[in-house]
Amino acid sequence: MPFKQNANGRQRIGKMKFKVANWREYEAGLRRRGSLTLWMTAEALSQWQAPKRTSRGGQQRYSDLAIETTLTLGMVFGLRLRQTEGFLASGLDIAVPDHTTLSRRARTRRSSDRWQCRSISAEGPVHVLIDSSGLEIYGAGQWLREKHGARSRRGWRKLHLALDADNGEIIAHVLTDQDAGDTSQVEPLLDQIDVPIRQFTADGAYDCKPTYDAVNNHSANAAIVIPPRANAVARSKIEPSSQRDRHIVAINTNGRMKWQTATGYGKRSLVETAIGRYKSIIGRRLRARSFQAQQNEVAIGCAVLNRMLACARSKSVRHTSTTA
Protein backbone atom coordinates (compact mmCIF):
# COMPACT_ATOMS: atom_id res chain seq x y z
CA MET A 1 0.00 0.00 0.00
CA PRO A 2 1.59 3.35 -1.01
CA PHE A 3 2.34 5.94 1.67
CA LYS A 4 2.36 9.67 0.94
CA GLN A 5 3.69 12.43 3.12
CA ASN A 6 1.80 15.69 3.48
CA ALA A 7 3.07 19.15 4.40
CA ASN A 8 2.87 18.44 8.13
CA GLY A 9 5.20 15.47 7.79
CA ARG A 10 2.48 12.91 8.53
CA GLN A 11 2.08 9.79 6.49
CA ARG A 12 -1.23 9.31 4.74
CA ILE A 13 -2.34 5.85 3.65
CA GLY A 14 -3.35 5.83 0.02
CA LYS A 15 -6.75 4.53 -1.03
CA MET A 16 -6.79 0.90 -2.09
CA LYS A 17 -7.78 0.29 -5.70
CA PHE A 18 -9.58 -2.75 -7.05
CA LYS A 19 -10.45 -3.99 -10.51
CA VAL A 20 -13.04 -6.49 -11.73
CA ALA A 21 -11.36 -9.65 -13.00
CA ASN A 22 -14.47 -11.19 -14.62
CA TRP A 23 -15.87 -8.11 -16.34
CA ARG A 24 -17.27 -9.96 -19.39
CA GLU A 25 -19.31 -12.44 -17.32
CA TYR A 26 -20.30 -9.75 -14.81
CA GLU A 27 -21.54 -7.43 -17.56
CA ALA A 28 -23.61 -10.21 -19.13
CA GLY A 29 -25.13 -10.97 -15.73
CA LEU A 30 -26.06 -7.34 -15.19
CA ARG A 31 -27.95 -7.41 -18.48
CA ARG A 32 -29.79 -10.55 -17.38
CA ARG A 33 -31.04 -8.70 -14.32
CA GLY A 34 -33.15 -6.46 -16.56
CA SER A 35 -34.47 -9.17 -18.87
CA LEU A 36 -38.21 -8.84 -19.52
CA THR A 37 -38.69 -12.38 -20.78
CA LEU A 38 -41.46 -14.06 -18.79
CA TRP A 39 -41.88 -17.81 -18.86
CA MET A 40 -43.50 -20.16 -16.40
CA THR A 41 -42.84 -23.83 -15.87
CA ALA A 42 -45.58 -26.41 -15.81
CA GLU A 43 -45.06 -26.84 -12.05
CA ALA A 44 -45.62 -23.12 -11.47
CA LEU A 45 -48.75 -23.10 -13.62
CA SER A 46 -50.16 -26.06 -11.71
CA GLN A 47 -49.63 -24.18 -8.42
CA TRP A 48 -50.93 -20.80 -9.63
CA GLN A 49 -54.44 -21.43 -8.33
CA ALA A 50 -55.00 -21.75 -4.59
CA PRO A 51 -55.72 -25.27 -3.33
CA LYS A 52 -59.25 -26.13 -2.32
CA ARG A 53 -60.08 -25.34 1.27
CA THR A 54 -61.06 -28.20 3.53
CA SER A 55 -62.34 -25.94 6.31
CA ARG A 56 -65.10 -23.37 6.43
CA GLY A 57 -64.56 -19.95 4.87
CA GLY A 58 -64.12 -18.27 1.55
CA GLN A 59 -62.06 -19.89 -1.19
CA GLN A 60 -58.94 -18.00 -2.30
CA ARG A 61 -58.42 -17.80 -6.03
CA TYR A 62 -54.63 -17.38 -6.16
CA SER A 63 -51.98 -19.36 -4.32
CA ASP A 64 -49.17 -17.94 -2.22
CA LEU A 65 -46.83 -18.64 -5.13
CA ALA A 66 -48.89 -16.38 -7.41
CA ILE A 67 -48.90 -13.55 -4.88
CA GLU A 68 -45.16 -13.92 -4.25
CA THR A 69 -44.35 -13.96 -7.96
CA THR A 70 -46.44 -10.88 -8.68
CA LEU A 71 -45.05 -8.85 -5.78
CA THR A 72 -41.49 -9.87 -6.65
CA LEU A 73 -41.78 -8.72 -10.27
CA GLY A 74 -43.32 -5.45 -9.16
CA MET A 75 -40.47 -4.81 -6.76
CA VAL A 76 -37.77 -5.72 -9.28
CA PHE A 77 -39.06 -3.30 -11.92
CA GLY A 78 -40.21 -0.59 -9.50
CA LEU A 79 -43.93 -0.90 -10.26
CA ARG A 80 -46.90 -0.03 -8.11
CA LEU A 81 -49.62 -2.60 -7.56
CA ARG A 82 -51.84 -1.45 -10.43
CA GLN A 83 -48.86 -1.25 -12.76
CA THR A 84 -47.76 -4.72 -11.65
CA GLU A 85 -51.20 -6.09 -12.43
CA GLY A 86 -51.07 -4.63 -15.94
CA PHE A 87 -47.49 -5.81 -16.45
CA LEU A 88 -48.33 -9.45 -15.78
CA ALA A 89 -51.63 -9.33 -17.62
CA SER A 90 -49.85 -8.14 -20.78
CA GLY A 91 -47.14 -10.80 -20.61
CA LEU A 92 -48.97 -13.90 -19.37
CA ASP A 93 -52.00 -15.61 -20.85
CA ILE A 94 -53.41 -16.49 -17.42
CA ALA A 95 -55.50 -14.73 -14.81
CA VAL A 96 -53.33 -12.55 -12.56
CA PRO A 97 -54.12 -11.11 -9.11
CA ASP A 98 -55.63 -7.63 -9.16
CA HIS A 99 -54.13 -4.80 -7.12
CA THR A 100 -56.68 -5.04 -4.30
CA THR A 101 -55.95 -8.75 -3.86
CA LEU A 102 -52.22 -8.05 -3.79
CA SER A 103 -52.65 -5.33 -1.18
CA ARG A 104 -54.86 -7.48 1.02
CA ARG A 105 -52.76 -10.64 0.81
CA ALA A 106 -49.49 -8.77 1.43
CA ARG A 107 -51.03 -7.09 4.46
CA THR A 108 -52.78 -9.97 6.15
CA ARG A 109 -50.67 -13.05 5.48
CA ARG A 110 -47.40 -13.97 7.10
CA SER A 111 -44.33 -14.35 4.92
CA SER A 112 -43.83 -17.89 3.70
CA ASP A 113 -40.72 -20.01 4.04
CA ARG A 114 -39.83 -19.23 0.42
CA TRP A 115 -39.47 -15.57 1.35
CA GLN A 116 -37.02 -16.27 4.14
CA CYS A 117 -33.36 -15.66 3.32
CA ARG A 118 -31.25 -18.80 3.24
CA SER A 119 -27.72 -19.16 1.96
CA ILE A 120 -27.74 -21.25 -1.20
CA SER A 121 -24.14 -22.43 -1.24
CA ALA A 122 -23.20 -22.40 2.44
CA GLU A 123 -23.02 -25.91 3.87
CA GLY A 124 -20.33 -25.58 6.51
CA PRO A 125 -19.47 -22.92 9.09
CA VAL A 126 -20.08 -19.39 7.78
CA HIS A 127 -18.57 -16.00 8.46
CA VAL A 128 -21.50 -13.81 9.52
CA LEU A 129 -21.53 -10.02 9.16
CA ILE A 130 -24.36 -7.98 10.67
CA ASP A 131 -25.39 -4.35 10.56
CA SER A 132 -28.55 -2.25 10.55
CA SER A 133 -29.93 0.82 8.82
CA GLY A 134 -33.12 2.85 8.71
CA LEU A 135 -35.86 2.73 6.09
CA GLU A 136 -38.35 5.55 5.66
CA ILE A 137 -42.06 4.97 6.06
CA TYR A 138 -44.48 6.08 3.36
CA GLY A 139 -45.53 9.70 3.97
CA ALA A 140 -44.53 13.35 3.66
CA GLY A 141 -41.67 12.98 6.14
CA GLN A 142 -38.59 15.15 5.72
CA TRP A 143 -39.98 17.44 2.99
CA LEU A 144 -42.93 18.45 5.18
CA ARG A 145 -40.63 19.31 8.08
CA GLU A 146 -38.22 21.34 5.96
CA LYS A 147 -40.90 23.16 3.96
CA HIS A 148 -43.46 23.98 6.63
CA GLY A 149 -41.63 23.27 9.87
CA ALA A 150 -44.28 20.76 10.90
CA ARG A 151 -43.42 17.78 13.01
CA SER A 152 -44.52 14.57 11.39
CA ARG A 153 -45.70 11.74 13.60
CA ARG A 154 -44.39 9.24 11.09
CA GLY A 155 -41.22 7.46 12.05
CA TRP A 156 -39.06 4.93 10.32
CA ARG A 157 -38.23 1.26 10.48
CA LYS A 158 -34.89 -0.34 11.17
CA LEU A 159 -33.63 -3.12 8.91
CA HIS A 160 -31.18 -5.59 10.49
CA LEU A 161 -29.22 -7.79 8.08
CA ALA A 162 -26.93 -10.79 8.47
CA LEU A 163 -24.62 -11.46 5.53
CA ASP A 164 -22.51 -14.44 4.51
CA ALA A 165 -19.04 -12.97 4.05
CA ASP A 166 -17.96 -15.76 1.71
CA ASN A 167 -20.59 -15.22 -1.01
CA GLY A 168 -22.27 -11.91 -0.11
CA GLU A 169 -25.76 -13.42 0.30
CA ILE A 170 -28.25 -12.16 2.87
CA ILE A 171 -28.89 -15.12 5.17
CA ALA A 172 -31.07 -13.44 7.82
CA HIS A 173 -33.06 -10.26 8.27
CA VAL A 174 -35.28 -8.61 10.87
CA LEU A 175 -37.45 -5.49 10.53
CA THR A 176 -38.17 -3.57 13.74
CA ASP A 177 -39.40 -0.16 14.78
CA GLN A 178 -37.04 2.74 15.26
CA ASP A 179 -36.69 2.22 19.02
CA ALA A 180 -35.29 -1.33 18.85
CA GLY A 181 -31.64 -1.61 19.79
CA ASP A 182 -29.13 -3.29 17.51
CA THR A 183 -27.89 -5.72 20.14
CA SER A 184 -31.42 -6.92 20.93
CA GLN A 185 -31.77 -8.27 17.38
CA VAL A 186 -28.60 -10.37 17.32
CA GLU A 187 -30.34 -13.44 18.70
CA PRO A 188 -33.36 -13.20 16.30
CA LEU A 189 -30.92 -12.94 13.39
CA LEU A 190 -28.85 -15.92 14.51
CA ASP A 191 -31.99 -18.01 15.05
CA GLN A 192 -32.54 -17.86 11.27
CA ILE A 193 -29.09 -19.32 10.52
CA ASP A 194 -29.17 -23.12 10.48
CA VAL A 195 -25.43 -23.73 9.95
CA PRO A 196 -22.60 -23.23 12.47
CA ILE A 197 -20.88 -19.85 12.63
CA ARG A 198 -17.15 -19.74 12.00
CA GLN A 199 -16.72 -16.02 12.69
CA PHE A 200 -19.07 -13.24 13.74
CA THR A 201 -18.11 -9.69 12.80
CA ALA A 202 -19.90 -6.47 13.71
CA ASP A 203 -19.07 -2.84 14.48
CA GLY A 204 -18.53 -1.27 17.89
CA ALA A 205 -22.25 -0.73 18.49
CA TYR A 206 -22.55 -4.46 19.23
CA ASP A 207 -19.79 -4.45 21.86
CA CYS A 208 -21.75 -5.76 24.84
CA LYS A 209 -22.28 -8.96 26.80
CA PRO A 210 -25.66 -9.92 25.21
CA THR A 211 -24.00 -10.06 21.79
CA TYR A 212 -21.22 -12.37 22.97
CA ASP A 213 -23.75 -14.55 24.81
CA ALA A 214 -26.01 -14.84 21.74
CA VAL A 215 -23.12 -15.87 19.48
CA ASN A 216 -21.72 -18.35 22.00
CA ASN A 217 -25.15 -19.91 22.52
CA HIS A 218 -25.46 -20.45 18.77
CA SER A 219 -21.90 -21.61 18.06
CA ALA A 220 -19.63 -22.10 21.05
CA ASN A 221 -16.39 -22.09 19.05
CA ALA A 222 -17.17 -19.05 16.89
CA ALA A 223 -14.61 -16.27 16.66
CA ILE A 224 -16.22 -12.95 17.64
CA VAL A 225 -14.65 -9.86 16.07
CA ILE A 226 -16.09 -6.66 17.52
CA PRO A 227 -13.90 -3.60 18.15
CA PRO A 228 -14.04 -2.73 21.86
CA ARG A 229 -14.61 0.81 23.01
CA ALA A 230 -11.64 3.16 23.06
CA ASN A 231 -11.61 3.27 26.88
CA ALA A 232 -12.13 -0.48 27.33
CA VAL A 233 -9.88 -2.20 29.85
CA ALA A 234 -9.04 -5.90 29.87
CA ARG A 235 -9.80 -7.79 33.05
CA SER A 236 -6.48 -9.61 32.87
CA LYS A 237 -3.63 -8.25 30.76
CA ILE A 238 -1.28 -11.15 31.49
CA GLU A 239 -3.54 -14.06 30.54
CA PRO A 240 -6.71 -12.69 28.96
CA SER A 241 -9.38 -15.38 29.06
CA SER A 242 -12.22 -13.90 26.99
CA GLN A 243 -12.11 -12.97 23.33
CA ARG A 244 -12.92 -9.36 24.16
CA ASP A 245 -9.96 -9.11 26.53
CA ARG A 246 -7.67 -10.56 23.88
CA HIS A 247 -8.89 -7.93 21.42
CA ILE A 248 -8.20 -5.17 23.92
CA VAL A 249 -4.68 -6.43 24.62
CA ALA A 250 -3.92 -6.81 20.90
CA ILE A 251 -5.14 -3.28 20.12
CA ASN A 252 -3.19 -1.75 22.98
CA THR A 253 -0.06 -3.66 21.94
CA ASN A 254 -0.04 -3.41 18.14
CA GLY A 255 -2.60 -0.73 17.34
CA ARG A 256 -6.10 -0.85 15.90
CA MET A 257 -5.04 -1.03 12.23
CA LYS A 258 -2.94 -4.17 12.74
CA TRP A 259 -5.73 -5.69 14.80
CA GLN A 260 -8.21 -5.13 11.96
CA THR A 261 -5.84 -6.77 9.48
CA ALA A 262 -5.15 -9.76 11.72
CA THR A 263 -8.81 -10.44 12.52
CA GLY A 264 -10.27 -9.76 9.06
CA TYR A 265 -12.44 -6.95 10.40
CA GLY A 266 -12.25 -5.19 7.02
CA LYS A 267 -14.80 -7.63 5.58
CA ARG A 268 -17.47 -5.84 7.59
CA SER A 269 -17.67 -3.35 4.73
CA LEU A 270 -19.49 -6.04 2.72
CA VAL A 271 -22.61 -5.76 4.86
CA GLU A 272 -22.53 -1.98 4.49
CA THR A 273 -22.37 -2.50 0.74
CA ALA A 274 -25.36 -4.86 0.95
CA ILE A 275 -27.39 -2.23 2.78
CA GLY A 276 -26.44 0.34 0.15
CA ARG A 277 -27.42 -2.15 -2.56
CA TYR A 278 -30.81 -2.64 -0.92
CA LYS A 279 -31.50 1.10 -0.77
CA SER A 280 -30.34 1.76 -4.33
CA ILE A 281 -32.20 -1.18 -5.96
CA ILE A 282 -35.21 -1.84 -3.71
CA GLY A 283 -35.52 1.67 -2.30
CA ARG A 284 -34.96 3.77 0.80
CA ARG A 285 -38.67 3.96 1.59
CA LEU A 286 -41.10 1.20 2.44
CA ARG A 287 -44.17 1.15 0.21
CA ALA A 288 -46.47 -0.86 2.48
CA ARG A 289 -48.47 0.84 5.20
CA SER A 290 -48.98 -1.89 7.81
CA PHE A 291 -46.10 -3.41 9.74
CA GLN A 292 -46.90 -6.97 8.63
CA ALA A 293 -46.94 -5.93 4.98
CA GLN A 294 -43.65 -4.07 5.51
CA GLN A 295 -42.08 -7.24 6.90
CA ASN A 296 -43.23 -9.16 3.83
CA GLU A 297 -41.91 -6.38 1.60
CA VAL A 298 -38.46 -6.54 3.19
CA ALA A 299 -38.43 -10.35 2.93
CA ILE A 300 -39.15 -10.17 -0.79
CA GLY A 301 -36.55 -7.42 -1.24
CA CYS A 302 -33.82 -9.52 0.39
CA ALA A 303 -34.77 -12.53 -1.74
CA VAL A 304 -34.63 -10.34 -4.86
CA LEU A 305 -31.12 -9.14 -4.00
CA ASN A 306 -29.93 -12.72 -3.52
CA ARG A 307 -31.36 -13.70 -6.91
CA MET A 308 -29.68 -10.72 -8.56
CA LEU A 309 -26.41 -11.58 -6.87
CA ALA A 310 -26.67 -15.09 -8.28
CA CYS A 311 -27.12 -13.64 -11.79
CA ALA A 312 -24.08 -11.36 -11.63
CA ARG A 313 -21.30 -11.39 -9.05
CA SER A 314 -18.11 -9.46 -9.64
CA LYS A 315 -14.67 -10.76 -8.68
CA SER A 316 -12.70 -7.80 -7.43
CA VAL A 317 -8.95 -8.14 -7.12
CA ARG A 318 -6.49 -5.78 -5.50
CA HIS A 319 -4.82 -3.45 -7.96
CA THR A 320 -1.17 -3.15 -6.98
CA SER A 321 0.63 0.07 -7.71
CA THR A 322 4.29 0.16 -8.72
CA THR A 323 4.88 3.67 -7.43
CA ALA A 324 6.20 4.15 -3.93
Secondary structure by P-SEA (a helix, b strand, c coil): cbbbbccccbbbbcbbbbbbcaaaaaaaaaaaaaccbbbbcaaaaaaccccccccccccccccaaaaaaaaaaaaaacccaaaaaaaaaaccccccccaaaaaaaaccccccccccccccccccccbbbbbbbbbbcccccaaaaaaccccccbbbbbbbbbbcccccccccccccccccccccaaaaaaaaccccccbbbbccccccaaaaaaaaaaccccccccccccccccccccccccaaaaaaaaaaaccaaaaaaaacccccaaaaaaaaaaaaccccccccccaaaaaaaaaaaaaaaaaaaaacccbbbbbbbccc
